[in-house]
Protein backbone atom coordinates (compact mmCIF):
# COMPACT_ATOMS: atom_id res chain seq x y z
CA UNK A 1 0.00 0.00 0.00
CA UNK A 2 1.45 3.29 -1.12
CA UNK A 3 1.41 6.16 1.34
CA UNK A 4 1.30 9.86 0.42
CA UNK A 5 3.98 11.90 2.25
CA UNK A 6 3.59 15.02 0.15
CA UNK A 7 1.52 16.81 2.73
CA UNK A 8 4.20 16.25 5.41
CA UNK A 9 6.97 17.70 3.25
CA UNK A 10 5.17 21.02 2.86
CA UNK A 11 6.21 23.79 5.28
CA UNK A 12 4.06 26.71 6.37
CA UNK A 13 4.85 29.95 4.66
CA UNK A 14 5.46 31.79 7.94
CA UNK A 15 5.51 31.13 11.66
CA UNK A 16 1.95 31.13 12.86
CA UNK A 17 0.52 30.03 9.53
CA UNK A 18 -1.96 27.17 9.09
CA UNK A 19 -0.43 23.76 9.57
CA UNK A 20 -1.61 20.86 7.42
CA UNK A 21 -3.74 18.21 9.09
CA UNK A 22 -4.82 14.80 7.96
CA UNK A 23 -8.53 14.45 7.27
CA UNK A 24 -8.57 11.07 8.99
CA UNK A 25 -6.90 12.18 12.22
CA UNK A 26 -8.59 15.59 12.45
CA UNK A 27 -11.10 15.75 15.28
CA UNK A 28 -12.35 19.23 14.43
CA UNK A 29 -15.99 19.19 13.50
CA UNK A 30 -17.13 21.66 10.87
CA UNK A 31 -18.72 24.68 12.47
CA UNK A 32 -16.84 24.24 15.79
CA UNK A 33 -13.48 25.68 16.89
CA UNK A 34 -10.70 23.37 18.01
CA UNK A 35 -10.48 22.90 21.78
CA UNK A 36 -6.67 23.23 21.64
CA UNK A 37 -5.24 26.76 21.62
CA UNK A 38 -2.80 27.57 18.91
CA UNK A 39 0.42 28.30 20.76
CA UNK A 40 1.67 30.46 17.93
CA UNK A 41 -1.41 32.65 17.94
CA UNK A 42 -1.28 35.83 20.04
CA UNK A 43 -3.79 35.63 22.93
CA UNK A 44 -6.10 38.58 23.50
CA UNK A 45 -5.66 40.72 26.63
CA UNK A 46 -7.80 39.95 29.62
CA UNK A 47 -10.58 42.36 30.24
CA UNK A 48 -10.29 44.68 33.23
CA UNK A 49 -12.83 45.21 35.96
CA UNK A 50 -14.60 47.69 33.67
CA UNK A 51 -15.67 45.79 30.60
CA UNK A 52 -13.46 46.50 27.62
CA UNK A 53 -10.63 48.15 29.60
CA UNK A 54 -7.49 46.78 31.22
CA UNK A 55 -6.04 48.26 34.42
CA UNK A 56 -3.54 50.40 32.48
CA UNK A 57 -6.24 51.51 30.03
CA UNK A 58 -8.49 52.57 32.91
CA UNK A 59 -5.72 54.78 34.31
CA UNK A 60 -4.98 56.28 30.88
CA UNK A 61 -8.64 57.01 30.29
CA UNK A 62 -8.84 58.79 33.68
CA UNK A 63 -5.77 60.87 32.84
CA UNK A 64 -7.11 61.70 29.37
CA UNK A 65 -10.47 62.84 30.71
CA UNK A 66 -9.11 65.11 33.45
CA UNK A 67 -6.71 67.59 31.88
CA UNK A 68 -5.79 71.18 32.56
CA UNK A 69 -5.74 74.09 30.11
CA UNK A 70 -2.36 73.01 28.73
CA UNK A 71 -3.59 69.51 27.96
CA UNK A 72 -1.69 67.82 30.82
CA UNK A 73 -3.33 65.55 33.46
CA UNK A 74 -4.89 67.59 36.27
CA UNK A 75 -3.40 65.68 39.22
CA UNK A 76 -5.29 67.61 41.88
CA UNK A 77 -8.60 66.70 40.32
CA UNK A 78 -7.48 63.12 39.71
CA UNK A 79 -6.57 62.67 43.40
CA UNK A 80 -9.87 64.23 44.39
CA UNK A 81 -11.82 61.81 42.23
CA UNK A 82 -9.83 58.85 43.54
CA UNK A 83 -10.59 59.87 47.11
CA UNK A 84 -14.27 60.19 46.31
CA UNK A 85 -14.32 56.73 44.73
CA UNK A 86 -12.55 55.22 47.72
CA UNK A 87 -15.00 56.81 50.16
CA UNK A 88 -17.88 55.61 48.03
CA UNK A 89 -16.60 52.04 48.23
CA UNK A 90 -16.11 52.31 52.01
CA UNK A 91 -19.61 53.69 52.56
CA UNK A 92 -21.07 50.84 50.57
CA UNK A 93 -19.87 48.43 53.27
CA UNK A 94 -22.61 47.45 55.77
CA UNK A 95 -20.73 48.34 59.01
CA UNK A 96 -18.98 51.49 57.82
CA UNK A 97 -21.11 54.06 59.66
CA UNK A 98 -21.04 52.07 62.87
CA UNK A 99 -17.28 51.56 62.69
CA UNK A 100 -16.75 55.26 62.09
CA UNK A 101 -18.79 56.19 65.14
CA UNK A 102 -16.99 53.60 67.31
CA UNK A 103 -13.56 54.83 66.22
CA UNK A 104 -14.45 58.40 67.16
CA UNK A 105 -15.33 57.26 70.66
CA UNK A 106 -12.25 55.06 70.80
CA UNK A 107 -10.02 58.09 70.22
CA UNK A 108 -11.34 59.53 73.47
CA UNK A 109 -11.16 56.23 75.37
CA UNK A 110 -7.51 55.63 74.53
CA UNK A 111 -6.51 59.13 75.63
CA UNK A 112 -4.69 58.99 78.99
CA UNK A 113 -6.32 62.26 80.04
CA UNK A 114 -9.82 60.81 79.70
CA UNK A 115 -11.61 60.71 83.07
CA UNK A 116 -12.73 57.34 84.38
CA UNK A 117 -16.45 58.06 84.49
CA UNK A 118 -16.41 59.44 80.94
CA UNK A 119 -14.38 56.48 79.73
CA UNK A 120 -16.75 53.98 81.37
CA UNK A 121 -19.76 55.55 79.62
CA UNK A 122 -18.00 55.54 76.26
CA UNK A 123 -16.96 51.89 76.69
CA UNK A 124 -20.58 50.89 77.35
CA UNK A 125 -21.75 52.79 74.25
CA UNK A 126 -19.07 51.18 72.10
CA UNK A 127 -19.95 47.75 73.39
CA UNK A 128 -23.67 48.28 72.69
CA UNK A 129 -22.88 49.24 69.10
CA UNK A 130 -20.49 46.34 68.48
CA UNK A 131 -22.61 43.59 70.02
CA UNK A 132 -23.13 40.60 67.67
CA UNK A 133 -20.52 42.06 65.29
CA UNK A 134 -17.28 41.32 67.15
CA UNK A 135 -16.54 38.22 65.06
CA UNK A 136 -16.76 40.35 61.88
CA UNK A 137 -14.71 43.39 62.89
CA UNK A 138 -11.98 41.68 64.92
CA UNK A 139 -10.02 40.79 61.76
CA UNK A 140 -9.75 44.43 60.68
CA UNK A 141 -6.48 46.27 61.31
CA UNK A 142 -8.20 49.30 62.89
CA UNK A 143 -11.28 47.84 64.57
CA UNK A 144 -9.28 45.13 66.34
CA UNK A 145 -7.66 47.92 68.37
CA UNK A 146 -11.04 49.14 69.56
CA UNK A 147 -11.84 45.62 70.80
CA UNK A 148 -8.51 45.50 72.64
CA UNK A 149 -9.36 48.80 74.36
CA UNK A 150 -12.77 47.44 75.37
CA UNK A 151 -11.09 44.44 76.96
CA UNK A 152 -8.60 46.68 78.73
CA UNK A 153 -10.99 49.32 80.07
CA UNK A 154 -14.28 47.40 80.10
CA UNK A 155 -16.07 46.09 83.16
CA UNK A 156 -16.23 42.38 84.01
CA UNK A 157 -19.64 42.17 82.33
CA UNK A 158 -18.35 43.68 79.08
CA UNK A 159 -15.34 41.36 79.04
CA UNK A 160 -17.49 38.29 79.70
CA UNK A 161 -19.93 39.19 76.91
CA UNK A 162 -17.10 39.81 74.42
CA UNK A 163 -15.47 36.51 75.38
CA UNK A 164 -18.76 34.61 75.05
CA UNK A 165 -19.32 36.03 71.56
CA UNK A 166 -15.79 35.30 70.33
CA UNK A 167 -15.47 31.85 71.90
CA UNK A 168 -17.06 29.89 68.98
CA UNK A 169 -14.67 31.61 66.55
CA UNK A 170 -11.51 31.32 68.66
CA UNK A 171 -9.57 29.12 66.20
CA UNK A 172 -10.21 31.54 63.33
CA UNK A 173 -9.24 34.49 65.52
CA UNK A 174 -6.00 32.77 66.62
CA UNK A 175 -5.07 32.31 62.94
CA UNK A 176 -5.92 35.91 62.00
CA UNK A 177 -3.17 38.46 61.45
CA UNK A 178 -4.91 41.15 63.50
CA UNK A 179 -7.31 38.99 65.49
CA UNK A 180 -4.39 37.21 67.15
CA UNK A 181 -3.58 40.43 69.01
CA UNK A 182 -7.01 40.27 70.62
CA UNK A 183 -6.18 36.73 71.76
CA UNK A 184 -3.41 38.15 73.95
CA UNK A 185 -5.80 40.67 75.50
CA UNK A 186 -8.46 38.00 76.01
CA UNK A 187 -5.98 35.89 77.99
CA UNK A 188 -4.67 38.90 79.87
CA UNK A 189 -7.97 40.43 81.00
CA UNK A 190 -10.27 37.41 81.20
CA UNK A 191 -11.18 35.51 84.33
CA UNK A 192 -9.56 32.10 84.99
CA UNK A 193 -12.82 30.42 83.96
CA UNK A 194 -12.88 32.24 80.61
CA UNK A 195 -9.20 31.48 80.01
CA UNK A 196 -9.91 27.79 80.53
CA UNK A 197 -12.77 28.02 78.01
CA UNK A 198 -10.51 29.69 75.44
CA UNK A 199 -7.86 26.98 75.80
CA UNK A 200 -10.52 24.25 75.61
CA UNK A 201 -11.84 25.84 72.41
CA UNK A 202 -8.34 25.51 70.89
CA UNK A 203 -8.14 21.84 71.82
CA UNK A 204 -9.15 19.68 68.88
CA UNK A 205 -7.35 22.01 66.47
CA UNK A 206 -3.85 21.85 67.95
CA UNK A 207 -2.13 20.35 64.90
CA UNK A 208 -3.84 22.82 62.60
CA UNK A 209 -2.81 25.80 64.75
CA UNK A 210 0.71 24.46 65.25
CA UNK A 211 1.36 24.40 61.49
CA UNK A 212 -0.15 27.84 60.93
CA UNK A 213 2.26 30.78 60.70
CA UNK A 214 0.19 33.01 63.01
CA UNK A 215 -1.78 30.36 64.89
CA UNK A 216 1.38 28.73 66.25
CA UNK A 217 2.16 31.90 68.25
CA UNK A 218 -1.30 31.96 69.82
CA UNK A 219 -1.03 28.25 70.58
CA UNK A 220 2.38 28.72 72.21
CA UNK A 221 1.02 31.55 74.35
CA UNK A 222 -1.89 29.39 75.48
CA UNK A 223 0.26 26.31 76.17
CA UNK A 224 3.25 27.90 77.90
CA UNK A 225 1.47 30.64 79.88
CA UNK A 226 -2.21 29.96 80.52
CA UNK A 227 -3.02 26.25 80.04
CA UNK A 228 -3.48 24.05 83.11
CA UNK A 229 -1.68 20.76 83.56
CA UNK A 230 -4.61 18.73 82.17
CA UNK A 231 -5.04 21.08 79.21
CA UNK A 232 -1.36 20.77 78.35
CA UNK A 233 -1.81 17.01 78.47
CA UNK A 234 -4.71 17.15 75.99
CA UNK A 235 -2.70 19.35 73.63
CA UNK A 236 0.24 16.96 73.61
CA UNK A 237 -2.01 13.95 73.05
CA UNK A 238 -3.34 15.51 69.84
CA UNK A 239 0.19 15.44 68.41
CA UNK A 240 0.51 11.69 69.07
CA UNK A 241 -1.92 10.94 66.24
CA UNK A 242 -5.54 9.81 65.89
CA UNK A 243 -4.96 6.42 67.53
CA UNK A 244 -3.79 8.15 70.70
CA UNK A 245 -7.04 10.15 70.70
CA UNK A 246 -9.09 6.97 70.37
CA UNK A 247 -7.44 5.50 73.44
CA UNK A 248 -8.88 8.38 75.53
CA UNK A 249 -6.41 7.86 78.33
CA UNK A 250 -6.81 11.06 80.30
CA UNK A 251 -3.82 10.36 82.55
CA UNK A 252 -1.45 9.46 79.69
CA UNK A 253 1.07 12.27 80.02
CA UNK A 254 3.62 10.82 77.58
CA UNK A 255 4.20 7.99 75.12
CA UNK A 256 5.35 5.71 77.95
CA UNK A 257 1.87 5.83 79.48
CA UNK A 258 0.19 5.13 76.14
CA UNK A 259 2.46 2.18 75.33
CA UNK A 260 2.03 0.64 78.78
CA UNK A 261 -1.75 0.55 78.26
CA UNK A 262 -1.76 -0.26 74.53
CA UNK A 263 1.58 -1.93 73.61
CA UNK A 264 0.16 -3.33 70.36
CA UNK A 265 -0.39 0.23 69.07
CA UNK A 266 3.21 1.37 69.61
CA UNK A 267 4.37 1.13 65.95
CA UNK A 268 1.26 2.90 64.66
CA UNK A 269 1.39 5.69 67.26
CA UNK A 270 5.12 6.24 66.66
CA UNK A 271 4.51 6.41 62.91
CA UNK A 272 1.71 8.96 63.35
CA UNK A 273 3.80 11.03 65.76
CA UNK A 274 6.72 10.96 63.34
CA UNK A 275 4.62 12.29 60.46
CA UNK A 276 3.29 15.14 62.61
CA UNK A 277 6.74 15.99 63.95
CA UNK A 278 8.47 15.97 60.57
CA UNK A 279 5.72 18.08 59.03
CA UNK A 280 6.38 20.71 61.70
CA UNK A 281 10.17 20.50 61.27
CA UNK A 282 9.90 21.81 57.71
CA UNK A 283 8.81 25.20 59.09
CA UNK A 284 11.49 27.06 61.03
CA UNK A 285 9.05 29.38 62.83
CA UNK A 286 7.35 26.36 64.46
CA UNK A 287 10.58 25.00 65.93
CA UNK A 288 10.46 27.49 68.81
CA UNK A 289 7.23 25.96 70.15
CA UNK A 290 7.65 24.43 73.61
CA UNK A 291 4.68 22.14 72.85
CA UNK A 292 6.55 20.74 69.85
CA UNK A 293 9.70 20.37 71.97
CA UNK A 294 7.87 18.14 74.48
CA UNK A 295 6.51 15.85 71.74
CA UNK A 296 9.83 15.90 69.89
CA UNK A 297 11.82 14.77 72.94
CA UNK A 298 9.18 12.13 73.78
CA UNK A 299 9.34 10.71 70.25
CA UNK A 300 13.16 10.74 70.27
CA UNK A 301 13.27 8.72 73.49
CA UNK A 302 11.09 5.95 71.98
CA UNK A 303 12.08 5.71 68.31
CA UNK A 304 14.68 3.22 67.05
CA UNK A 305 18.33 4.00 66.28
CA UNK A 306 17.63 4.84 62.64
CA UNK A 307 14.91 7.24 63.69
CA UNK A 308 17.23 8.92 66.19
CA UNK A 309 19.99 9.29 63.60
CA UNK A 310 17.56 10.76 61.09
CA UNK A 311 16.18 13.23 63.64
CA UNK A 312 19.67 14.28 64.81
CA UNK A 313 20.70 15.03 61.22
CA UNK A 314 17.50 17.00 60.62
CA UNK A 315 17.92 19.18 63.72
CA UNK A 316 21.69 19.69 63.81
CA UNK A 317 21.48 23.08 62.08
CA UNK A 318 18.39 24.21 64.02
CA UNK A 319 19.57 23.86 67.63
CA UNK A 320 19.15 27.59 68.28
CA UNK A 321 15.38 27.26 67.86
CA UNK A 322 15.27 24.46 70.46
CA UNK A 323 16.72 26.52 73.30
CA UNK A 324 13.49 28.28 74.31
CA UNK A 325 12.36 25.48 76.66
CA UNK A 326 13.92 22.87 78.93
CA UNK A 327 12.70 19.94 76.79
CA UNK A 328 14.07 21.59 73.67
CA UNK A 329 17.42 22.26 75.35
CA UNK A 330 17.67 18.62 76.45
CA UNK A 331 16.89 17.59 72.86
CA UNK A 332 19.73 19.85 71.67
CA UNK A 333 22.05 18.29 74.26
CA UNK A 334 21.17 14.80 73.01
CA UNK A 335 22.10 15.90 69.49
CA UNK A 336 25.57 16.82 70.79
CA UNK A 337 25.93 13.72 72.94
CA UNK A 338 24.80 11.15 70.34
CA UNK A 339 25.78 12.89 67.12
CA UNK A 340 28.82 12.13 65.01
CA UNK A 341 31.87 14.39 64.98
CA UNK A 342 30.47 16.04 61.85
CA UNK A 343 27.18 16.78 63.63
CA UNK A 344 29.04 18.18 66.66
CA UNK A 345 31.09 20.43 64.40
CA UNK A 346 27.87 21.70 62.80
CA UNK A 347 26.41 22.52 66.24
CA UNK A 348 29.56 24.40 67.26
CA UNK A 349 29.46 26.44 64.05
CA UNK A 350 25.77 27.16 64.64
CA UNK A 351 26.54 28.47 68.14
CA UNK A 352 29.35 30.67 66.86
CA UNK A 353 28.29 34.28 67.13
CA UNK A 354 25.54 33.48 69.66
CA UNK A 355 27.59 32.49 72.74
CA UNK A 356 26.61 35.54 74.80
CA UNK A 357 22.93 35.13 73.91
CA UNK A 358 22.89 31.39 74.68
CA UNK A 359 24.85 31.83 77.94
CA UNK A 360 22.05 33.97 79.36
CA UNK A 361 19.18 31.61 78.44
CA UNK A 362 17.54 29.89 81.39
CA UNK A 363 17.66 26.43 79.77
CA UNK A 364 19.66 27.11 76.62
CA UNK A 365 22.94 27.53 78.51
CA UNK A 366 22.86 23.76 79.15
CA UNK A 367 23.75 23.22 75.49
CA UNK A 368 27.03 25.07 75.97
CA UNK A 369 27.83 22.88 78.98
CA UNK A 370 27.11 19.76 76.88
CA UNK A 371 29.32 21.05 74.06
CA UNK A 372 32.22 21.66 76.47
CA UNK A 373 31.84 18.09 77.80
CA UNK A 374 31.05 16.11 74.64
CA UNK A 375 33.00 17.70 71.77
CA UNK A 376 36.43 16.10 71.53
CA UNK A 377 37.84 18.78 69.22
CA UNK A 378 38.85 21.30 71.90
CA UNK A 379 40.86 23.24 69.30
CA UNK A 380 37.63 23.98 67.44
CA UNK A 381 35.94 25.14 70.67
CA UNK A 382 38.90 27.39 71.50
CA UNK A 383 38.68 29.03 68.09
CA UNK A 384 34.90 29.23 67.67
CA UNK A 385 33.39 29.72 71.15
CA UNK A 386 35.98 30.65 73.80
CA UNK A 387 37.03 34.03 72.27
CA UNK A 388 33.40 35.20 72.22
CA UNK A 389 32.87 33.96 75.77
CA UNK A 390 35.96 35.80 77.06
CA UNK A 391 35.13 38.90 75.03
CA UNK A 392 31.75 39.17 76.78
CA UNK A 393 32.93 38.29 80.29
CA UNK A 394 32.01 41.78 81.52
CA UNK A 395 28.36 40.98 80.69
CA UNK A 396 28.20 37.25 81.35
CA UNK A 397 29.72 37.32 84.87
CA UNK A 398 26.98 39.71 86.04
CA UNK A 399 24.16 37.49 84.73
CA UNK A 400 22.79 34.85 87.08
CA UNK A 401 22.61 32.22 84.30
CA UNK A 402 25.76 33.33 82.48
CA UNK A 403 27.88 32.74 85.59
CA UNK A 404 27.00 29.05 85.41
CA UNK A 405 28.81 28.75 82.07
CA UNK A 406 31.98 30.29 83.54
CA UNK A 407 31.63 28.12 86.65
CA UNK A 408 31.38 25.00 84.48
CA UNK A 409 34.76 25.80 82.97
CA UNK A 410 36.49 26.79 86.22
CA UNK A 411 34.76 24.43 88.71
CA UNK A 412 33.72 21.49 86.54
CA UNK A 413 30.84 19.46 88.03
CA UNK A 414 31.49 20.91 91.50
CA UNK A 415 28.47 20.33 93.76
CA UNK A 416 29.26 23.56 95.59
CA UNK A 417 28.01 25.42 92.50
CA UNK A 418 25.71 23.00 90.63
CA UNK A 419 22.63 21.03 91.65
CA UNK A 420 23.21 17.24 91.83
CA UNK A 421 20.42 16.59 89.29
CA UNK A 422 22.11 18.85 86.76
CA UNK A 423 25.45 17.14 87.32
CA UNK A 424 23.83 13.70 86.89
CA UNK A 425 22.17 14.85 83.65
CA UNK A 426 25.52 15.96 82.22
CA UNK A 427 27.34 12.85 83.43
CA UNK A 428 24.76 10.44 82.02
CA UNK A 429 24.74 12.25 78.71
CA UNK A 430 28.51 12.08 78.38
CA UNK A 431 28.57 8.42 79.41
CA UNK A 432 25.95 7.46 76.80
CA UNK A 433 27.42 9.67 74.09
CA UNK A 434 29.92 9.14 71.30
CA UNK A 435 32.80 11.08 72.87
CA UNK A 436 36.06 9.10 73.08
CA UNK A 437 38.42 11.64 74.64
CA UNK A 438 39.14 11.53 78.38
CA UNK A 439 36.82 14.08 80.08
CA UNK A 440 39.58 15.20 82.47
CA UNK A 441 41.90 16.04 79.56
CA UNK A 442 39.16 18.07 77.83
CA UNK A 443 38.36 19.92 81.06
CA UNK A 444 42.02 20.76 81.62
CA UNK A 445 42.52 22.00 78.05
CA UNK A 446 39.48 24.28 78.19
CA UNK A 447 40.46 25.58 81.64
CA UNK A 448 43.88 26.56 80.34
CA UNK A 449 42.19 28.54 77.56
CA UNK A 450 40.02 30.65 79.91
CA UNK A 451 41.81 30.91 83.26
CA UNK A 452 44.39 33.57 82.38
CA UNK A 453 41.86 36.02 80.85
CA UNK A 454 39.50 35.47 83.80
CA UNK A 455 42.25 36.11 86.37
CA UNK A 456 43.18 39.29 84.51
CA UNK A 457 39.53 40.38 84.57
CA UNK A 458 39.38 39.80 88.35
CA UNK A 459 42.61 41.76 88.86
CA UNK A 460 41.32 44.70 86.82
CA UNK A 461 37.79 44.69 88.32
CA UNK A 462 38.14 43.34 91.88
CA UNK A 463 35.37 45.51 93.36
CA UNK A 464 32.86 44.18 90.78
CA UNK A 465 33.35 40.63 92.08
CA UNK A 466 32.46 41.75 95.61
CA UNK A 467 29.09 43.29 94.76
CA UNK A 468 27.05 40.20 95.68
CA UNK A 469 27.59 36.76 97.25
CA UNK A 470 26.83 34.89 93.98
CA UNK A 471 29.41 36.90 92.03
CA UNK A 472 31.88 36.41 94.88
CA UNK A 473 31.42 32.63 94.53
CA UNK A 474 32.47 32.93 90.88
CA UNK A 475 35.56 34.84 92.02
CA UNK A 476 36.26 32.02 94.49
CA UNK A 477 36.08 29.42 91.70
CA UNK A 478 38.38 31.44 89.44
CA UNK A 479 41.00 31.97 92.16
CA UNK A 480 40.84 28.31 93.15
CA UNK A 481 41.54 27.26 89.55
CA UNK A 482 44.21 29.92 88.96
CA UNK A 483 47.98 29.65 89.16
CA UNK A 484 51.16 31.59 88.55
CA UNK A 485 51.76 35.32 88.66
CA UNK A 486 48.24 36.10 87.43
CA UNK A 487 46.77 34.41 90.53
CA UNK A 488 49.02 36.42 92.86
CA UNK A 489 48.02 39.71 91.18
CA UNK A 490 44.31 38.86 91.44
CA UNK A 491 44.63 37.88 95.12
CA UNK A 492 46.38 41.17 95.94
CA UNK A 493 43.69 43.14 94.07
CA UNK A 494 40.93 41.50 96.13
CA UNK A 495 42.86 42.01 99.38
CA UNK A 496 43.31 45.69 98.56
CA UNK A 497 39.56 46.18 98.13
CA UNK A 498 38.47 44.40 101.33
CA UNK A 499 41.03 46.29 103.45
CA UNK A 500 39.84 49.64 102.12
CA UNK A 501 38.04 51.41 105.03
CA UNK A 502 35.70 53.18 102.60
CA UNK A 503 34.58 50.02 100.79
CA UNK A 504 30.85 49.45 101.19
CA UNK A 505 28.51 46.59 100.46
CA UNK A 506 26.08 46.80 97.52
CA UNK A 507 23.20 47.69 97.42
CA UNK A 508 23.19 48.49 101.15
CA UNK A 509 25.97 51.08 101.18
CA UNK A 510 25.67 51.62 104.94
CA UNK A 511 27.30 48.23 105.59
CA UNK A 512 31.07 47.90 105.27
CA UNK A 513 32.25 45.40 102.71
CA UNK A 514 33.99 43.19 105.26
CA UNK A 515 30.70 42.99 107.26
CA UNK A 516 28.62 41.58 104.40
CA UNK A 517 27.51 38.05 105.42
CA UNK A 518 27.53 36.63 101.86
CA UNK A 519 30.98 37.94 101.02
CA UNK A 520 32.25 36.76 104.41
CA UNK A 521 31.63 33.13 103.36
CA UNK A 522 33.52 33.55 100.07
CA UNK A 523 36.48 35.24 101.78
CA UNK A 524 36.60 32.57 104.47
CA UNK A 525 36.67 29.80 101.84
CA UNK A 526 39.46 31.61 100.00
CA UNK A 527 41.58 31.53 103.17
CA UNK A 528 40.72 27.87 103.79
CA UNK A 529 41.84 27.05 100.24
CA UNK A 530 45.39 28.11 101.15
CA UNK A 531 46.06 24.50 102.11
CA UNK A 532 45.62 23.41 98.48
CA UNK A 533 47.59 26.43 97.26
CA UNK A 534 50.60 25.54 99.41
CA UNK A 535 50.56 21.89 98.30
CA UNK A 536 50.49 23.04 94.64
CA UNK A 537 53.16 25.71 95.08
CA UNK A 538 50.74 28.61 94.50
CA UNK A 539 50.58 31.95 96.28
CA UNK A 540 48.10 32.13 99.19
CA UNK A 541 45.26 34.53 99.80
CA UNK A 542 46.30 34.82 103.47
CA UNK A 543 49.63 36.27 102.40
CA UNK A 544 47.92 38.88 100.22
CA UNK A 545 45.59 39.93 103.07
CA UNK A 546 48.42 40.18 105.62
CA UNK A 547 50.41 42.35 103.20
CA UNK A 548 47.43 44.70 102.76
CA UNK A 549 46.56 44.95 106.45
CA UNK A 550 47.90 48.05 108.27
CA UNK A 551 47.57 49.33 111.84
CA UNK A 552 44.63 51.48 110.78
CA UNK A 553 42.90 48.50 109.18
CA UNK A 554 43.49 46.31 112.25
CA UNK A 555 42.06 48.96 114.60
CA UNK A 556 38.93 49.08 112.42
CA UNK A 557 38.64 45.31 111.96
CA UNK A 558 38.83 44.38 115.65
CA UNK A 559 35.57 46.28 116.17
CA UNK A 560 33.80 44.22 113.47
CA UNK A 561 32.70 40.69 114.37
CA UNK A 562 33.03 39.15 110.88
CA UNK A 563 36.39 40.83 110.24
CA UNK A 564 37.68 39.24 113.44
CA UNK A 565 36.58 35.82 112.20
CA UNK A 566 38.51 36.37 108.93
CA UNK A 567 41.63 37.07 110.98
CA UNK A 568 40.93 33.98 113.10
CA UNK A 569 40.70 31.87 109.94
CA UNK A 570 44.09 33.21 108.79
CA UNK A 571 45.64 32.37 112.16
CA UNK A 572 44.23 28.81 111.85
CA UNK A 573 45.54 28.33 108.31
CA UNK A 574 48.56 26.20 107.38
CA UNK A 575 50.42 29.19 105.94
CA UNK A 576 52.83 29.58 108.86
CA UNK A 577 54.65 32.54 107.33
CA UNK A 578 51.42 34.54 107.03
CA UNK A 579 50.39 33.55 110.57
CA UNK A 580 53.70 34.77 112.01
CA UNK A 581 53.59 38.08 110.10
CA UNK A 582 49.99 38.73 111.16
CA UNK A 583 50.83 38.22 114.86
CA UNK A 584 53.69 40.69 114.58
CA UNK A 585 51.27 43.38 113.32
CA UNK A 586 49.25 43.26 116.57
CA UNK A 587 50.95 45.82 118.81
CA UNK A 588 50.34 46.00 122.58
CA UNK A 589 48.05 49.01 122.06
CA UNK A 590 45.86 47.10 119.56
CA UNK A 591 45.81 44.01 121.80
CA UNK A 592 44.70 46.12 124.75
CA UNK A 593 41.89 47.61 122.68
CA UNK A 594 40.95 44.12 121.38
CA UNK A 595 40.64 42.79 124.96
CA UNK A 596 37.88 45.30 125.63
CA UNK A 597 35.73 44.25 122.64
CA UNK A 598 32.65 42.19 123.48
CA UNK A 599 31.87 40.50 120.14
CA UNK A 600 32.33 36.76 119.87
CA UNK A 601 34.83 37.09 117.03
CA UNK A 602 36.97 39.58 118.99
CA UNK A 603 37.07 37.31 122.04
CA UNK A 604 38.18 34.28 119.98
CA UNK A 605 40.79 36.39 118.16
CA UNK A 606 42.21 37.66 121.45
CA UNK A 607 42.58 34.08 122.76
CA UNK A 608 44.43 33.08 119.57
CA UNK A 609 46.91 35.95 119.95
CA UNK A 610 47.59 35.77 123.68
Secondary structure as GFF3:
##gff-version 3
##sequence-region A 1 610
A	DSSP	alpha_helix	6	9	.	.	.	ID=ss1
A	DSSP	alpha_helix	55	65	.	.	.	ID=ss2
A	DSSP	alpha_helix	75	91	.	.	.	ID=ss3
A	DSSP	alpha_helix	96	109	.	.	.	ID=ss4
A	DSSP	alpha_helix	116	130	.	.	.	ID=ss5
A	DSSP	alpha_helix	134	137	.	.	.	ID=ss6
A	DSSP	alpha_helix	143	153	.	.	.	ID=ss7
A	DSSP	alpha_helix	156	166	.	.	.	ID=ss8
A	DSSP	three_ten_helix	167	169	.	.	.	ID=ss9
A	DSSP	alpha_helix	170	174	.	.	.	ID=ss10
A	DSSP	alpha_helix	179	189	.	.	.	ID=ss11
A	DSSP	alpha_helix	192	202	.	.	.	ID=ss12
A	DSSP	alpha_helix	206	210	.	.	.	ID=ss13
A	DSSP	alpha_helix	215	221	.	.	.	ID=ss14
A	DSSP	pi_helix	222	226	.	.	.	ID=ss15
A	DSSP	alpha_helix	229	238	.	.	.	ID=ss16
A	DSSP	alpha_helix	242	247	.	.	.	ID=ss17
A	DSSP	alpha_helix	255	261	.	.	.	ID=ss18
A	DSSP	three_ten_helix	263	265	.	.	.	ID=ss19
A	DSSP	alpha_helix	266	281	.	.	.	ID=ss20
A	DSSP	three_ten_helix	284	286	.	.	.	ID=ss21
A	DSSP	alpha_helix	290	302	.	.	.	ID=ss22
A	DSSP	alpha_helix	305	315	.	.	.	ID=ss23
A	DSSP	three_ten_helix	319	322	.	.	.	ID=ss24
A	DSSP	alpha_helix	326	338	.	.	.	ID=ss25
A	DSSP	alpha_helix	341	351	.	.	.	ID=ss26
A	DSSP	alpha_helix	355	359	.	.	.	ID=ss27
A	DSSP	alpha_helix	365	374	.	.	.	ID=ss28
A	DSSP	alpha_helix	378	381	.	.	.	ID=ss29
A	DSSP	pi_helix	382	386	.	.	.	ID=ss30
A	DSSP	alpha_helix	387	391	.	.	.	ID=ss31
A	DSSP	alpha_helix	393	396	.	.	.	ID=ss32
A	DSSP	alpha_helix	402	410	.	.	.	ID=ss33
A	DSSP	alpha_helix	420	432	.	.	.	ID=ss34
A	DSSP	alpha_helix	439	460	.	.	.	ID=ss35
A	DSSP	three_ten_helix	463	466	.	.	.	ID=ss36
A	DSSP	alpha_helix	469	481	.	.	.	ID=ss37
A	DSSP	alpha_helix	484	498	.	.	.	ID=ss38
A	DSSP	three_ten_helix	513	515	.	.	.	ID=ss39
A	DSSP	alpha_helix	517	528	.	.	.	ID=ss40
A	DSSP	alpha_helix	530	536	.	.	.	ID=ss41
A	DSSP	alpha_helix	541	548	.	.	.	ID=ss42
A	DSSP	alpha_helix	551	557	.	.	.	ID=ss43
A	DSSP	alpha_helix	561	571	.	.	.	ID=ss44
A	DSSP	alpha_helix	576	584	.	.	.	ID=ss45
A	DSSP	alpha_helix	588	595	.	.	.	ID=ss46
A	DSSP	alpha_helix	600	609	.	.	.	ID=ss47
###
